[in-house]
């Protein structure tokens, strides 16, 4: 799944479906989730707040 925030684009494979991701994001008050940031040809781990997610989609 691709997550777009003001700080950039992140990726996660923690969720089986887009609906599962949406439920997690909308039900989380101020949760953080482990994601990956693609930078210079490599993925590196990162944590983002669910509050800063602008949009998400399947990739």
C-alpha positions in Angstrom: 0.0 0.0 0.0 1.2 3.5 -0.8 0.6 6.2 1.8 0.9 9.9 0.9 1.7 12.5 3.6 3.0 16.1 3.6 6.4 14.6 4.4 6.5 12.3 1.4 5.3 8.9 0.1 5.7 5.8 2.2 4.9 2.2 1.7 3.6 -0.7 3.9 2.6 -4.3 3.4 1.1 -4.7 6.9 -2.5 -4.9 5.7 -4.2 -7.5 3.5 -6.6 -5.0 1.9 -7.2 -1.3 1.4 -10.3 -1.6 3.6 -8.3 -3.0 6.4 -5.8 -0.1 6.1 -8.6 2.5 6.0 -10.2 1.0 9.1 -6.9 1.2 11.0 -6.2 4.8 9.9 -9.7 6.1 10.7 -10.0 4.4 14.0 -6.6 5.3 15.3 -6.7 8.4 17.5 -3.0 9.3 17.4 -1.3 6.1 16.4 2.0 5.5 14.7 2.7 2.9 12.1 5.9 1.4 10.9 6.3 2.0 7.2 9.1 2.1 4.6 10.4 5.1 2.7 11.8 4.6 -0.8 14.9 6.8 -1.2 17.8 6.6 -3.7 16.9 3.1 -4.8 16.5 1.6 -1.3 13.7 1.1 1.2 14.4 2.2 4.7 12.2 1.8 7.8 10.3 4.8 9.2 7.4 5.6 11.6 4.6 8.0 10.8 1.6 9.3 12.6 -1.7 8.2 11.2 -2.8 11.8 11.5 -0.6 13.0 8.7 -1.8 10.5 6.1 -3.5 12.5 3.3 -4.4 9.6 1.0 -3.6 5.9 0.5 -3.9 3.4 -2.4 -3.0 -0.1 -3.5 0.1 -0.5 -5.6 
